[in-house]
Amino acid sequence: MIVLIAPEKDVPNEIEILHQLFNAGLQYYHLRKPFKDLDQHTNYLNKIESQYHNRIVVHYYHELINSFNLKGIHFQEQKRRDTIDNPTRYFKNLNMFGKTISSSFHNQEELNNCYFEFDYHLLSPVFNSISKKDYKGRGFNVNHINKTIVGMGGVTAENLSKFNTLGYKGVGVLGGVWSAEKPVEAFKRIDETFYLVQKTKNND
């Protein structure tokens, strides 16, 4: 699986590019816009064709899951820590039937020890981040963890086989797509290479 993280600050023609990315096969779009409030999140979602809403996972304002046919919700690290002890109360007013729940981690042992059963886990930084220059890769090897883990940090088409070797079921991309001169072409290249790597692995 390939997860595309939204750019923190809007980029020119972002919605138009996003539609092209969905058309190119994007299945997991994580809407992480820390500088937008609830109304701005709602406006952003309203600009996206409704047929693609079921590919969008929100990091903030989880209550949007009740208003839009979204794919799921995501817990950033601190929110998970604040919520995980009493998840029943948290989910009480959220319509989560058929939706995904995921979370971010920055420590592989904390991920391994987490008892809540997330659908998938984002672990970073595996390699040096492209979008955050001071975010140094830690080369986490997760082959010993029996969970669906998506590696983030420094993802390019050239190093996908390394993520595979380290035990990741998918990759999370931000700078590798949004910082590219042609984001849609960059996504297609990563997407095609990722599935080629997976196919090669399955044939071994």
C-alpha positions in Angstrom: 0.0 0.0 0.0 1.1 3.5 -0.7 -0.1 6.3 1.6 0.2 9.9 0.3 0.4 12.6 3.0 -1.0 16.0 2.2 1.4 18.9 2.1 1.1 20.9 5.4 0.6 24.2 3.4 -1.5 24.2 0.3 0.5 24.1 -3.0 -0.7 25.7 -6.2 -3.4 23.7 -8.0 -3.4 21.2 -5.2 -7.0 20.0 -5.7 -6.5 19.6 -9.4 -3.3 17.6 -8.8 -5.0 15.5 -6.2 -7.8 14.6 -8.7 -5.1 13.5 -11.1 -3.4 11.4 -8.4 -6.7 9.7 -7.6 -7.2 9.0 -11.3 -3.7 7.6 -11.4 -4.7 5.1 -8.7 -4.1 6.7 -5.3 -6.0 4.8 -2.7 -4.8 6.3 0.6 -4.7 10.0 1.0 -4.0 11.2 4.5 -5.4 14.7 5.0 -3.0 16.3 7.4 -3.4 20.1 7.4 -2.3 21.4 10.8 -2.9 25.0 9.9 -6.5 24.5 8.8 -9.5 24.7 11.2 -12.7 22.6 11.0 -14.4 24.9 8.5 -11.3 25.0 6.3 -11.1 21.2 6.4 -14.8 21.0 5.4 -14.2 23.5 2.5 -11.2 21.4 1.4 -13.2 18.2 1.3 -16.0 19.9 -0.5 -13.6 20.8 -3.3 -12.8 17.2 -3.8 -15.1 15.1 -6.0 -17.2 13.0 -3.7 -16.4 9.8 -5.6 -12.8 10.1 -4.0 -13.9 10.8 -0.4 -13.7 7.1 0.4 -9.9 7.2 -0.2 -9.3 10.0 2.3 -8.2 9.6 5.9 -8.4 12.6 8.2 -5.7 13.3 10.9 -7.7 16.2 12.5 -11.4 16.7 13.2 -12.3 13.0 13.3 -16.0 14.1 13.5 -15.8 14.7 9.7 -16.2 11.0 9.4 -19.9 11.6 10.2 -20.4 14.2 7.4 -18.4 12.7 4.6 -18.0 9.2 3.3 -14.3 9.1 4.2 -11.9 6.1 4.3 -11.0 6.5 7.9 -9.3 8.4 10.7 -5.7 8.7 11.8 -4.3 9.3 15.3 -1.1 11.3 15.5 1.3 10.1 18.2 0.2 12.4 21.1 -3.5 12.1 20.4 -3.2 8.3 20.4 -1.5 8.5 23.8 -4.2 10.8 25.1 -7.0 8.6 23.8 -6.0 5.0 23.8 -6.7 4.4 27.5 -10.4 5.1 27.0 -11.1 4.4 23.3 -14.8 3.4 23.8 -15.7 6.8 25.0 -13.8 8.4 22.1 -15.5 6.4 19.4 -18.9 6.7 20.9 -20.0 9.6 18.7 -18.1 8.6 15.6 -19.7 6.5 12.8 -16.8 4.2 12.3 -18.6 1.2 10.6 -16.3 0.0 7.8 -13.8 2.7 8.3 -10.0 2.4 8.9 -8.2 3.5 12.1 -4.5 4.1 11.8 -1.8 5.8 13.9 1.7 7.3 13.7 4.7 6.0 15.6 8.3 7.2 15.9 9.5 4.2 18.0 9.3 0.7 16.8 9.1 -0.8 20.3 6.2 1.4 21.3 4.5 0.3 18.1 5.2 -3.4 18.9 3.9 -3.0 22.4 0.7 -1.0 21.5 -2.3 -3.2 22.3 -4.9 -1.3 20.3 -5.4 -3.0 16.9 -4.9 -0.4 14.3 -5.5 -1.3 10.7 -2.1 0.0 9.9 0.7 1.9 11.5 2.9 4.7 10.1 6.5 4.5 11.3 9.0 7.3 10.7 11.6 8.3 9.9 13.0 5.2 8.2 15.4 7.2 6.0 16.2 10.9 5.9 13.1 12.9 5.3 12.8 14.8 1.9 10.3 17.4 3.2 12.0 17.9 6.6 15.7 18.3 6.2 16.6 17.9 9.9 14.5 14.7 10.2 17.2 12.0 10.2 16.4 8.4 9.2 16.7 5.7 11.9 16.6 2.6 9.6 13.9 0.8 11.7 13.9 -2.9 10.9 10.3 -4.3 11.6 10.6 -7.8 10.3 10.0 -9.1 13.9 6.7 -7.2 14.3 3.6 -9.0 13.1 1.6 -5.9 12.2 0.8 -3.9 9.1 3.5 -1.2 9.1 4.0 1.5 6.6 7.4 3.0 6.5 7.9 6.8 6.1 10.8 9.1 5.5 12.9 9.5 2.4 10.7 7.4 0.2 11.7 7.5 -3.5 11.3 5.0 -6.3 15.0 4.1 -5.9 14.8 2.9 -2.3 11.6 0.9 -2.3 13.4 -2.4 -2.2 15.1 -1.3 1.0 11.7 -0.7 2.7 10.7 -4.2 1.5 13.8 -5.7 3.0 13.2 -4.0 6.3 9.8 -5.6 6.6 7.4 -2.8 5.6 4.0 -3.6 4.0 3.8 -0.2 2.5 5.3 3.2 2.2 4.1 6.7 3.2 5.1 9.5 0.9 5.1 13.3 1.2 8.1 15.1 -0.2 8.8 12.3 -2.7 5.6 13.4 -4.5 4.7 17.0 -3.5 8.3 18.2 -3.8 8.7 16.7 -7.2 8.6 18.9 -10.3 5.8 16.6 -11.6 3.9 15.2 -8.6 1.6 12.9 -10.6 4.5 11.4 -12.6 6.5 10.9 -9.4 3.6 9.1 -7.8 3.1 6.8 -10.8 6.8 5.9 -10.7 6.7 5.1 -7.0 3.4 3.2 -7.4 4.7 1.1 -10.4 8.0 0.4 -8.7 6.4 -0.6 -5.4 4.2 -3.2 -7.0 7.1 -4.5 -9.1 9.1 -4.9 -5.9 6.2 -6.7 -4.2 5.7 -9.0 -7.2 9.4 -9.9 -7.2 9.2 -10.7 -3.5 6.2 -12.9 -3.9 7.9 -14.8 -6.7 11.0 -15.5 -4.6 
